[in-house]
Amino acid sequence: MFSSNKIKVIVCQRGARHRYTVPQIFEKADALSALYTDSSAYSTCGKIAYLLYRLGFRNQCITKLSKRTISHVALNKIFSKDIWSDIFNNKYKTYESSVDALAPFFIKWGVQNANIIYSMNTDDYPFLVYAKKMGLKIIVDPCVSPLSHQILYDEYKMLKMNCSQLIRRISWDNYRHQLVSQVADIILCPSEWVAHGWKILFPEVSHKIRISPYGSSFQVRNLVTSSPDKIILFAGRDQVRKGFRYFAQAASIIQQKHPDWKFVVAGLNAAEVNRTCECKHLTFLGHVPLENMQSLYKRAYAFV
């Protein structure tokens, strides 16, 4: 599909996804043209956060942003722009209004010497159209199934929760995924499940789908020894979207036969959980700092 000329890729991403592993892989292969991203230690907000951190003004946001450095990528290839509505949590901001917020800056920065754009989810669609017109190939990497909000809607209905916002979001999501499916040359799905969602909604682009499981998120340091504990781990704060009640139900069933197994919840406190959930079989850890999560993942037998 791609030219035999040397591959040069612009990676477009929001946040420190996979700790910037994707651009690092391309950089190591001498194939990275540029990384276009939002707030980092090199953006205006990031530089201010670093200064405040050095002066002793520290909170979770300042510390996190000041340390969002991007290792193993040449600084002259990093283009970082703040999305101010995200930073200040503008109450009028929606995902729909911010998803293309960086596109004008990406267009201004241009396509460099690249022949491929590697973009994530359905972000910054106008830039993808611009790059396509410039003759570049487009790889889109969606991290979740396009059916996710429909499934969530069904769950909300079953729990008799307000579904009005989800109805609007489903319609918008389908429209957005349709646009991106047309401009993409490859839709690089991380699992069979994500690929299934694309094929169900957009069977006409099935030939574009490739499956490539994510290979990393945490850096492997091998500093934690395995635990003999029989731990099944649930990590997250969104109870409905992440299916917490099913985890709780499974724990009550399994512990009847296997009382030595532990069902551990990271991210939630018992007081936050929906009262309809049976939680006596669960161990709640509450908020767990990111630096401690690797130890939890190492100790766990399985992740839910």
C-alpha positions as CSV (number, residue, x, y, z in Angstrom):
1,M,0.0,0.0,0.0
2,F,2.8,2.4,0.8
3,S,5.6,3.7,-1.4
4,S,8.9,1.9,-1.4
5,N,10.6,5.3,-0.5
6,K,11.8,5.7,3.0
7,I,8.9,5.8,5.5
8,K,8.5,9.0,7.5
9,V,5.7,9.2,10.0
10,I,4.0,12.1,11.9
11,V,2.4,10.7,15.0
12,C,-0.6,12.7,16.3
13,Q,-1.7,11.9,19.8
14,R,-3.5,13.4,22.8
15,G,-2.0,12.8,26.2
16,A,0.9,10.6,27.2
17,R,-0.7,7.5,25.6
18,H,1.4,4.4,26.2
19,R,4.1,6.8,27.7
20,Y,4.7,8.0,24.1
21,T,5.8,4.5,23.0
22,V,4.5,4.9,19.5
23,P,6.6,7.9,18.5
24,Q,9.6,6.3,20.3
25,I,9.3,3.2,18.2
26,F,9.3,5.2,15.0
27,E,12.2,7.3,16.2
28,K,14.3,4.3,17.0
29,A,13.6,3.0,13.5
30,D,14.6,6.4,12.1
31,A,11.1,6.8,10.7
32,L,9.7,9.6,12.9
33,S,9.2,12.9,11.1
34,A,7.4,14.6,14.0
35,L,5.2,14.1,17.1
36,Y,2.2,16.4,17.2
37,T,0.7,16.4,20.7
38,D,-1.2,18.4,23.3
39,S,0.1,19.5,26.7
40,S,3.5,18.2,27.7
41,A,6.6,19.5,29.5
42,Y,7.5,21.4,26.4
43,S,4.2,23.3,25.8
44,T,3.5,26.7,27.3
45,C,1.5,25.2,30.2
46,G,4.2,22.6,30.8
47,K,7.0,25.1,31.0
48,I,4.9,27.2,33.5
49,A,4.2,24.0,35.5
50,Y,7.9,23.1,35.6
51,L,8.8,26.6,36.8
52,L,6.1,26.4,39.6
53,Y,7.3,23.0,40.5
54,R,10.9,24.2,40.9
55,L,9.6,27.1,43.0
56,G,7.8,24.7,45.4
57,F,4.2,25.3,44.2
58,R,3.1,21.7,43.8
59,N,-0.1,19.8,43.3
60,Q,-1.1,16.8,41.4
61,C,-1.7,18.7,38.1
62,I,1.5,20.8,38.3
63,T,3.6,17.7,39.2
64,K,2.1,15.5,36.5
65,L,2.5,18.1,33.7
66,S,6.0,19.2,34.6
67,K,7.1,15.6,34.4
68,R,5.4,14.8,31.1
69,T,8.7,14.6,29.3
70,I,9.1,12.6,26.1
71,S,12.3,10.5,26.2
72,H,14.1,9.0,23.2
73,V,12.5,11.5,20.8
74,A,14.6,14.4,19.4
75,L,13.3,17.7,20.8
76,N,13.2,19.4,17.4
77,K,10.6,16.7,16.4
78,I,8.2,17.5,19.3
79,F,5.4,20.0,18.6
80,S,3.3,20.5,21.7
81,K,0.2,22.7,22.0
82,D,-2.1,23.2,25.0
83,I,-5.8,22.8,24.7
84,W,-6.9,25.5,27.2
85,S,-10.4,24.3,27.6
86,D,-9.1,21.0,28.8
87,I,-6.6,22.6,31.2
88,F,-9.2,24.8,32.9
89,N,-12.0,22.3,32.7
90,N,-14.4,24.6,30.9
91,K,-17.8,23.5,32.0
92,Y,-19.2,24.3,28.5
93,K,-16.6,22.2,26.8
94,T,-17.6,18.8,25.4
95,Y,-15.6,16.1,23.7
96,E,-17.3,17.0,20.4
97,S,-16.1,20.6,20.7
98,S,-12.5,19.8,21.6
99,V,-11.8,16.7,19.4
100,D,-10.6,18.9,16.5
101,A,-9.1,21.7,18.7
102,L,-5.5,20.9,17.6
103,A,-6.2,20.4,13.9
104,P,-5.6,24.1,13.0
105,F,-2.2,23.9,14.7
106,F,-1.3,20.6,13.0
107,I,-2.2,22.1,9.6
108,K,0.0,25.2,10.4
109,W,2.9,22.9,11.3
110,G,2.4,21.1,8.0
111,V,3.3,17.6,6.9
112,Q,7.1,18.1,7.4
113,N,8.9,15.4,5.3
114,A,6.4,12.7,6.1
115,N,4.5,10.4,3.9
116,I,2.4,8.8,6.6
117,I,0.1,10.2,9.3
118,Y,-0.4,7.9,12.4
119,S,-3.4,9.3,14.2
120,M,-5.4,8.0,17.2
121,N,-9.2,7.6,17.6
122,T,-11.1,10.1,15.5
123,D,-9.1,13.2,16.7
124,D,-8.3,16.2,14.5
125,Y,-10.1,15.0,11.4
126,P,-9.6,18.2,9.4
127,F,-5.8,17.6,9.6
128,L,-6.3,14.1,8.3
129,V,-8.2,15.5,5.3
130,Y,-5.5,18.1,4.8
131,A,-2.7,15.5,4.8
132,K,-4.7,13.2,2.5
133,K,-5.0,15.9,0.0
134,M,-1.3,16.4,0.2
135,G,-0.8,12.8,-0.8
136,L,0.0,11.2,2.6
137,K,-1.3,7.8,3.7
138,I,-3.4,7.8,6.9
139,I,-3.2,5.2,9.6
140,V,-5.9,5.5,12.3
141,D,-5.4,3.7,15.6
142,P,-8.7,3.5,17.6
143,C,-8.3,2.3,21.2
144,V,-11.9,1.4,21.8
145,S,-14.7,-0.2,19.9
146,P,-17.1,2.2,18.1
147,L,-19.9,0.2,19.6
148,S,-18.8,1.2,23.2
149,H,-21.4,3.9,23.7
150,Q,-24.2,1.8,22.4
151,I,-23.3,-0.9,24.8
152,L,-23.1,1.6,27.6
153,Y,-26.5,3.0,26.6
154,D,-28.0,-0.5,27.0
155,E,-26.4,-0.8,30.4
156,Y,-27.7,2.6,31.5
157,K,-31.2,1.6,30.4
158,M,-31.1,-1.7,32.4
159,L,-30.0,0.3,35.5
160,K,-32.7,2.9,34.8
161,M,-30.1,5.7,34.6
162,N,-30.4,8.9,32.5
163,C,-29.5,8.0,28.9
164,S,-30.2,11.4,27.2
165,Q,-26.5,12.4,26.8
166,L,-25.6,8.9,25.5
167,I,-28.2,9.0,22.8
168,R,-26.7,12.2,21.4
169,R,-23.1,10.8,21.8
170,I,-24.0,7.6,19.9
171,S,-25.3,9.6,16.9
172,W,-22.2,11.8,17.0
173,D,-19.8,8.9,17.4
174,N,-21.3,7.0,14.4
175,Y,-21.0,10.2,12.2
176,R,-17.4,10.8,13.3
177,H,-16.3,7.2,12.8
178,Q,-17.9,7.2,9.4
179,L,-15.9,10.3,8.4
180,V,-12.6,8.8,9.7
181,S,-13.2,5.4,8.1
182,Q,-13.4,7.1,4.7
183,V,-10.2,9.1,5.0
184,A,-8.1,6.2,6.6
185,D,-6.0,3.9,4.5
186,I,-5.5,1.5,7.5
187,I,-7.6,1.2,10.6
188,L,-5.2,-0.4,13.1
189,C,-7.2,-2.1,15.8
190,P,-5.7,-3.3,19.1
191,S,-8.0,-6.3,19.4
192,E,-10.5,-8.5,17.6
193,W,-13.2,-6.8,19.7
194,V,-12.4,-3.3,18.4
195,A,-12.2,-4.7,14.9
196,H,-15.5,-6.4,15.3
197,G,-17.2,-3.0,16.2
198,W,-15.8,-1.4,13.0
199,K,-16.9,-4.3,10.8
200,I,-20.4,-4.3,12.3
201,L,-21.0,-0.5,11.8
202,F,-18.9,0.0,8.6
203,P,-18.6,-3.3,6.7
204,E,-17.6,-1.4,3.6
205,V,-14.2,-0.6,5.1
206,S,-13.4,-4.1,6.4
207,H,-10.6,-4.4,3.9
208,K,-8.8,-1.5,5.7
209,I,-8.7,-3.2,9.1
210,R,-5.6,-4.6,10.6
211,I,-5.2,-6.1,14.1
212,S,-2.1,-5.2,16.1
213,P,-2.3,-5.7,19.9
214,Y,-0.6,-3.1,22.0
215,G,2.8,-4.3,23.2
216,S,3.5,-1.9,26.1
217,S,2.2,0.6,28.5
218,F,4.3,0.3,31.7
219,Q,8.0,0.3,31.4
220,V,9.4,-3.0,32.6
221,R,11.9,-2.6,35.3
222,N,11.7,-6.1,36.9
223,L,12.0,-4.6,40.4
224,V,8.9,-6.3,41.9
225,T,8.9,-10.0,42.8
226,S,5.8,-12.0,42.1
227,S,3.3,-12.5,45.0
228,P,2.0,-15.9,46.0
229,D,-1.4,-14.2,46.6
230,K,-4.2,-15.3,44.4
231,I,-5.4,-11.9,43.3
232,I,-7.9,-10.9,40.6
233,L,-7.6,-7.1,40.0
234,F,-10.1,-4.5,38.9
235,A,-8.6,-1.1,38.2
236,G,-10.7,2.0,37.4
237,R,-13.2,4.5,38.6
238,D,-16.0,4.4,36.1
239,Q,-18.2,1.7,37.6
240,V,-20.8,1.4,34.8
241,R,-18.5,1.7,31.8
242,K,-16.0,-0.7,33.2
243,G,-18.6,-3.2,34.4
244,F,-17.8,-3.1,38.1
245,R,-21.1,-4.8,39.1
246,Y,-20.2,-7.9,37.0
247,F,-16.8,-8.1,38.7
248,A,-18.6,-7.9,42.1
249,Q,-21.1,-10.6,41.0
250,A,-18.3,-12.9,39.8
251,A,-16.4,-12.5,43.1
252,S,-19.3,-13.6,45.2
253,I,-19.8,-16.7,43.0
254,I,-16.1,-17.7,42.8
255,Q,-15.4,-17.2,46.5
256,Q,-18.0,-19.7,47.4
257,K,-15.8,-22.4,45.9
258,H,-12.4,-20.7,46.2
259,P,-12.4,-18.6,49.4
260,D,-8.6,-18.2,49.2
261,W,-8.8,-16.0,46.1
262,K,-8.7,-12.2,46.7
263,F,-10.7,-9.7,44.6
264,V,-9.0,-6.4,44.7
265,V,-10.4,-3.0,43.6
266,A,-8.0,-0.1,42.8
267,G,-9.4,3.3,42.1
268,L,-12.7,3.1,44.1
269,N,-13.6,3.2,47.8
270,A,-16.4,1.1,49.2
271,A,-18.5,4.2,50.0
272,E,-18.5,5.2,46.3
273,V,-19.9,1.9,45.0
274,N,-23.5,1.6,43.8
275,R,-25.5,0.1,46.7
276,T,-27.0,-2.6,44.4
277,C,-23.5,-4.2,44.2
278,E,-22.6,-7.0,46.6
279,C,-19.2,-6.0,47.9
280,K,-18.4,-8.1,51.0
281,H,-16.1,-10.3,48.9
282,L,-14.0,-7.3,47.7
283,T,-10.9,-5.5,49.0
284,F,-11.0,-1.8,48.2
285,L,-7.7,0.1,47.9
286,G,-9.2,3.5,46.9
287,H,-7.0,5.8,44.8
288,V,-3.6,4.2,44.0
289,P,-0.7,6.4,42.8
290,L,0.4,5.5,39.3
291,E,3.9,4.6,40.5
292,N,2.4,1.9,42.7
293,M,0.2,0.3,40.0
294,Q,3.1,-1.7,38.5
295,S,3.4,-3.6,41.8
296,L,-0.3,-4.4,41.7
297,Y,-0.3,-5.6,38.2
298,K,2.7,-7.8,38.9
299,R,1.0,-9.4,41.9
300,A,-2.3,-10.0,40.1
301,Y,-3.1,-13.4,38.5
302,A,-5.7,-11.8,36.2
303,F,-7.0,-8.3,35.3
304,V,-10.7,-7.5,34.9
